[in-house]
Amino acid sequence: MNYTQLDHYLTAARKGHGNRGFVTKTMSQINQSETFFRVLRTTKDKQLNGAHTMNKRHLSAFALMAIIAGVVLVLSGSTYAAYKLLWPKPDVHISQPTTSVSGRQEVAISFAQCGDENIASRYELKKSATITIDEVPQVVKAHCELDAITTWANSAFPHDNELSSPLSTTEHDSTRLSTSMATHIKSQDNSSMTFVGLTKYNQTDTTFPLTSATRFIADGRDVSASTLTSADPVMYITSDTIHTVPIGDCTPEHCNTSGTITASKLVAVVKLSLPFQYYDQYAWQSLAERTTCQGNSNDSCLSGFVGSIDLYVGNARISDNSLQMKEIQGVVTQLSGTTTTIRSSSGTLFTISTPTDVVATYNTKKASLYNNQLVKLGSSLMVRYIEKTDQHSKALVASSLLSVELQIEMVGKSDPTTAY
């Protein structure tokens, strides 16, 4: 097989296949270099001055294709292994929106490679959202990417695991990793890099020295600092030294402490893959998670960045192993003195009985403290209660109640109180 034949076969093979780039690049390398043939020559061949050197023009088709396969692996390694070198590429799929039990637009999500953080399988768009339903897929993908990068950082850079560290009752230093919100590079030179502080989050510009160990990453692979520009959305990772001082008397089981960051070292700057607006914290907080209600697997409950106001706090307790804490969330369909009826996400009706008319008490005496948000038909309530594990009552009596809460919608912490 000669060059012309090989070129012909490779060109024909790439038609209709996704590897055309690798085939073309492989052919180019074969035509431009003899290196990959030389590796086939043994030391003995060299000692014999090439007397037994393999002639590529007389190789069998099988042998030549085996060589090509090896070259393809070498040439393609840096391309296909980009994410494998650092973190798996996130994979997120979003359903078409439907209407949730609260009357908001809701989507189902399937995902993989989103790091260690648990992402809910359903989200609904808040009425005060800063994004539209069409932007939800990109916002979820952006959040997934941030989680994947954070998980990679925790495995790539040394630090002390706060959760697994034994309780310390003495003054000490520890190392923690910190990941920034999405931002931009304001300026950089050979010795330092400055990041833009986001004014709506009360941040100021931050400058870090650059060292030979600082890593710069784009498309899941290490790059040079000059590859990143001020137009790129980025996040940065720091290694922080925390000086911890015990406060008051400490015991082996409990110790109040005060921690101060005494040093921060920039360890990595990562270029993000989506437009900046999808990484905005308010964009993510525009979504309310719908997760499976504890003890009621057929229903979903609101969670995540959602607030609440206590309407009633009960004194039920788990007295034996046959009992468990359960929760149900739904919209109010009926108000009748001490009894309130809600409809859950599955359409099931639950009646909640309280010792007094807690709704009337709240509406007349407490609502003025919460932007005059009243409990009424359509309001969202969260109910937590104690019940036997194998029971599933739809009539929740006062003696079983832990709490009844009016749920609040918010995007930012400073938002005015608004009933969900």
N, C-alpha and C positions, 0 to 999 in steps of 0.2 A: 504494500500500500504506500503510495507516495503522497507528498503534500497535497497535491490537487485532489486526489481521491479522499483524503482525510477531510479536507476543507468541504468537499462536496457532501460527505456523509454527515458531518456536523451541521452544516447549513440545512440539510434536509430534515435532520432529527429535531431541530429546534422549531420547526413550523408547528403551530398549534400547541406548543408547550410553554410552561411558565419559566423555564430555565434558559431562555434564549440569551439573556445577558451573560450568564456563566459560560455558555457554549462559545459565544463570540469572544469573550475575554480569554478563555482557554486557548482557542485557536490562535489568537494574537500572541499569547505567551509562547506557544509552541513554535510559531514562525520566527519569533524574535530572539529566542534563547535556546542554547543547547544544554543548559544547566540540568534540566530534569532527566536528560538522557545520561549525563555523566554520573549521576548517583547510582546508575545501574552497573557501573564498571567496578570491578573488585580491585583490591590492592594488587592481586596477582596480575590482573589485566594491565594495571599501570606499570608494573615491573616489566612486563613483556612489551612495553612501548606500544600498547594498543593493538598487539597482534590479535587479541580476541575481543577487541572492542565491539560492542553490540551496534550494529548498523540499523538505524531506525527505518531505513528504507526497506529492510528485509524482515521486519517484525511481522508476526502473524497479526491478524485483525484482533484476536482475543487479547493478545499481550499488549498491543498498542492502546486498546480501549481501557485496559486495566491501568495503564500509565496515565491516560487522560483522566480517569476517575480520581486517581490520586492527586493530580494537579488541581482538579476542580475542588477537591476537599481543602487543599491548601489555599487556593484563591478565594473560595467562598467563605472560609472560616471567619474572617473578620467581619463579613457582612451578615451572615445568618446568626453568628454568635453574639451580636451586639448586645441584645438584651440578656442573653444567657450569662454574659460576663458580669453583669451587675444585678439586674432584677428582671423577673419575667414580665413580658409586656401585658399590661392590664387588658382584660376582655370584658366588655359590658354590652348587654343587649336590653333595649327598652321596648315595652309593648306600646300599642296605641292607647291613648288616654281613655278612661271611662269615668263615670261619675261616682264618687264615694258616698257613704252613708251621710256625710255632712254636707253633701251638695257641691263638693269641690272636685276639680279634675285630678284623677289618680292614675298612676302608671305602675305596672309590674316590672321588676328588674331581675335579670339573671346576670351573674358576673363570675369572674374568676381572676386570680392573680391580683387581688386588690390589697395585698398586704395582710397584716394580722388583725386589723380592725374589722369588726362585724358590721356589714352593711345590710340594711333592711331589704326585704324583697318587694316592698311596696312603699311608695311615697305619694303624698298628695300636695298640691300646690296651695299655699296659703293665700288668702284673699289680699293680704298686704304685701305679696311677693314683689321682689324687684326684678324678677325674670318672667318670661312667658312660658307656657306649657311646651312650646316648640324648642325652648332652650334647655329643658330638663335633661335630655340625653347627654348634652355636652357638659353640663354642670356635674352630673353624676360621674361621668368619665374622668373629669378633672379631679374630683374628690378621690376617686379610686387611684388615680395616678399618684397623688400626694401621699396616700396611705402606703402604696407600694414602695415609694422612695424612702419613706420613713422606716418601713420595715427593713429595707436593704441597709439603711444607715446604721440601724441598731446591730446588725450583724457585721458591718464593715469596719466600724470604728470602736475602739475600746472605751468602755464606760462601766460605771457601777450600776447594777440593777437594783433600783430603789425598792422594788416590791419584794425581792428575794433577800435583801440585805438584812442581817440580824439587827435588832433594836440596839442602838448605841446610846449609852447614857453619858458619854464623854464628848468633849469638844473634838471635832474632827473635820477633815476635808474629804470630799468625794467628787467624782467626775460624772457629769450628766450630759447627754446629748440634747440639743435643742434644734428644732426645725422652724424656720420662719414661715410667715404667710407669703403668698406669692407677691413678688415685687419686681422692681427693675434695678439694673445697675445704673447709678448716677454718674460715676466716674471710676476710672481705674488707671493705674500705672504699674511699673514693674514691682513696686513695693507695697501697694495697698489697693483696696477696692471699697467703694462707698455705695451703699444701697439706699434707695429712696424710701423714706418713711411715709406711710400712708396717713394723711392728716385726718381722715374720717375715723380712723381707729386710734387717734391721738399718738401716733408714732412720730419719731424724729429720724432724720437721716443717720445711718450708722456706718462707721468706717472700721475696717479690720485690716491688720497687716497681712501680707501674703508671704507664705513660706514655700520652700521647695516641696513640702508635703501636701499643700493645698491642692485638692483635685477639682477639675472643671469637667463637667459632664454634659453631653448633648446626645440625643437619640440613643440613650442607654450605653454610651461608651465614653471613655476618657478622651478629652480633647485639650487643646492649648487654651490659655486664658483669652487670647486674642480672638478665638472663635465666637465668644459671647459678646454681644453688643448691647447698647442701652435700649434697643428696641425689643429685645427678647424678654418675655416673662421668665422669671427665675425664682427659685427658692434657694436659701442657703442653710447650711448645717454648721452648728458650732459645738465645740466641746467646752463645756463650762465647768469651772472649779467652784464647788459650793462649800462654803465654810459654815458648819453647823454648830450651834451653841445650845446646850440644854437650858431650859428655863424652869426654875423652881426645883422641887424635889422630884427625882426620877426613881422609878422602880424597874426591875427586870421586865415587867409587863407593860409599863406605860411611861412615856416621857414626852413632855412638851418641848419643842425645839424651835429655834429661829435660824433660818438659813439665808446666807448672803452670797451673791455671785461675786467672787473676787477676781476672776479672770475668764476671758472668753477667747477661744482660738477658732478661727475659721478653718474648717476641715474640708468643706466641699461647697461648690456652687453648681446647681443643676438647672439647665435650660428646660423649661416645660414645653410640652408638645402642642398645647391648644392656645387660642387667644386668651389674653390676660383676664378678660371679664368673667370667664367661666370659673376661675379660681377664687373669685371674690367671696369673702366669708358670708356676706349678706345674701349672695346668690344661693349658697348651700343652705343657709338658715331660712330661706324662703320655702324650703320643703319640710313637711312634717312626716316623720317615719310612721309607718303602720306595721307594727310587729305583733306576733301572736300573743294574745292575752294569756297571762299566766293562769293556768287552771281551766281555761276555756279555749281549747285548741281550734274550734271552728270560727273564732272571732279574732279580729285584729283591733289593737288599741293604739292610740296616738302616743308617740314617744319622741325622743330627740329634743329639739329646741322648742319646747312647748311649756308654758307656765300653767299654774293652777292657783285657785283660791279655795281655802277650806270652807266648806259649808257645814260639815259635821265631822267630829273626831270621836270615834267610839273607843271602847275598852275591851274589845274581844281579844282573846289570847289563844295561842296554840298550846293546849294542855297535854296532848299526847300525840304519838306518831301517826295516828289515823287522820289528823287534821292538817290542812295546809292553807297558806295564804293564796287567795285567788283575786283576779281583777276582771272587770268588765267595763267597757266604755261604749257610750252611745248617745244619741240625741234625744232630748226630752219630747215625748209625745203626749204626756198628760201630767197635770199638776192637780193634786187633790189633798190639800192639808198636809197630813203627815206621810202621805204616800205619793211617790213620784214614779212614773213609768218612762223607761228609755228603750229605744230600739237600737240593737247592736249592729255591727257591720254585716252579720249574717241575716239580719232581719228579725232576729229573736227579740221578744219583748221581755224585759225584766222589770219587776216592781220592787222599789226600795222603800222600806218603812223605817221612819225615824221616830224617836220619842216625842219630838215636838215638830212644829211646822218650820223646819230650818230654812226653807226657801223664802217664806214670808219674812222671817227674822232677818235674813241677809238682805233681801230687797229693800226693806224699810230702814234698817239700822246700819248696814255696812257698805252697801253699794256705792254710796257717796264717796267712800274712801278709795274706790277702784274705778274712777272715771264713769260712775253711774252705769256700770255694766250690770244688767239685771239677768236673773235666771228666768227664762221664759221658754215657750214652745220652740224647739229648734236648737236650744243651747246644748253644748256638749258637756256631759258629766263623766267623771271617772269614779268608779266605785271599787274599793278594796275591802275584802271580807274574809272571814275564816269559815271553812267548810270541810267536811270529810272529803278525802281524796276521791272516793268513788261516788259521791253525790254531785248532782248538778241541778240545784234548785233554781227556779226562775223567780221565786219570791224570797227576797232577802230581808230578813227581820232585823230589828235594831240590835239585838244581842249578838249578832254575827258580824256587825259592821266594824271595820277599822277606820275608814274615812269615806266621805263623799266630797268631791271637789268639782268646782266649775273650772273648765279648761280655758286657758287664755292663749290667744294667738299673738306672736311677736316675731319680728325679724331681727331687730336690734334691741339691745338691753334698755335703751332709752326710749323705745317706742311707747306711746300711750297705751294704757291697759285696754285691751279689746277682747271681748268674749269670743271664743272660738265658734 
